[in-house]
Amino acid sequence: MTALLQDHPPVLEAYRQYQRFNQDERLRAIDDAHQRYLLDIASDREEAREEGIAQKAVEVVRNMKLKGYPIADIAEVTGLSYTEVERLN
C-alpha cells in the first residue's frame, strides 16, 4: 500500500497517521465514545421527530372530531382503532 502512495506524500502521511490511530487503544476508545454519542444524538432527533408527528396526528384527529367527522371514518383514514379515536379528546 505504501509503495502506491510514494508519489503522493500528503496521502501517505494521512495513511500513516491513520495506522497510528488504529494502534492507539485510547484514541480508538475516544472515537468509539464519540461515535456512540453521535448515534445517540441522531436517535434523540428521530424520536423527537416521531413524537412531533404523533402529536400532530392527535391534533388532526381531534380537529376532525370537532368538525363532526364520523369516528369510523376517522379511524379508517388514520389507521387508528375506533376505540383509540373515541378516547382522543
MODELLER restraints for C-alpha pairs under 7 A, 6 or more apart:
rsr = mdl.restraints
at = mdl.atoms
rsr.add(forms.Gaussian(group=physical.xy_distance, feature=features.Distance(at['CA:2:A'], at['CA:12:A']), mean=6.68, stdev=0.5))
rsr.add(forms.Gaussian(group=physical.xy_distance, feature=features.Distance(at['CA:5:A'], at['CA:11:A']), mean=6.67, stdev=0.5))
rsr.add(forms.Gaussian(group=physical.xy_distance, feature=features.Distance(at['CA:5:A'], at['CA:12:A']), mean=5.35, stdev=0.5))
rsr.add(forms.Gaussian(group=physical.xy_distance, feature=features.Distance(at['CA:6:A'], at['CA:12:A']), mean=6.74, stdev=0.5))
rsr.add(forms.Gaussian(group=physical.xy_distance, feature=features.Distance(at['CA:21:A'], at['CA:27:A']), mean=6.42, stdev=0.5))
rsr.add(forms.Gaussian(group=physical.xy_distance, feature=features.Distance(at['CA:21:A'], at['CA:28:A']), mean=7.00, stdev=0.5))
rsr.add(forms.Gaussian(group=physical.xy_distance, feature=features.Distance(at['CA:22:A'], at['CA:28:A']), mean=6.51, stdev=0.5))
rsr.add(forms.Gaussian(group=physical.xy_distance, feature=features.Distance(at['CA:61:A'], at['CA:74:A']), mean=6.84, stdev=0.5))
rsr.add(forms.Gaussian(group=physical.xy_distance, feature=features.Distance(at['CA:62:A'], at['CA:88:A']), mean=6.54, stdev=0.5))
rsr.add(forms.Gaussian(group=physical.xy_distance, feature=features.Distance(at['CA:62:A'], at['CA:89:A']), mean=5.99, stdev=0.5))
rsr.add(forms.Gaussian(group=physical.xy_distance, feature=features.Distance(at['CA:71:A'], at['CA:82:A']), mean=6.45, stdev=0.5))
rsr.add(forms.Gaussian(group=physical.xy_distance, feature=features.Distance(at['CA:71:A'], at['CA:85:A']), mean=6.49, stdev=0.5))
rsr.add(forms.Gaussian(group=physical.xy_distance, feature=features.Distance(at['CA:71:A'], at['CA:86:A']), mean=6.87, stdev=0.5))
rsr.add(forms.Gaussian(group=physical.xy_distance, feature=features.Distance(at['CA:72:A'], at['CA:82:A']), mean=6.08, stdev=0.5))
rsr.add(forms.Gaussian(group=physical.xy_distance, feature=features.Distance(at['CA:75:A'], at['CA:81:A']), mean=5.50, stdev=0.5))
rsr.add(forms.Gaussian(group=physical.xy_distance, feature=features.Distance(at['CA:75:A'], at['CA:82:A']), mean=5.45, stdev=0.5))
rsr.add(forms.Gaussian(group=physical.xy_distance, feature=features.Distance(at['CA:75:A'], at['CA:85:A']), mean=6.25, stdev=0.5))
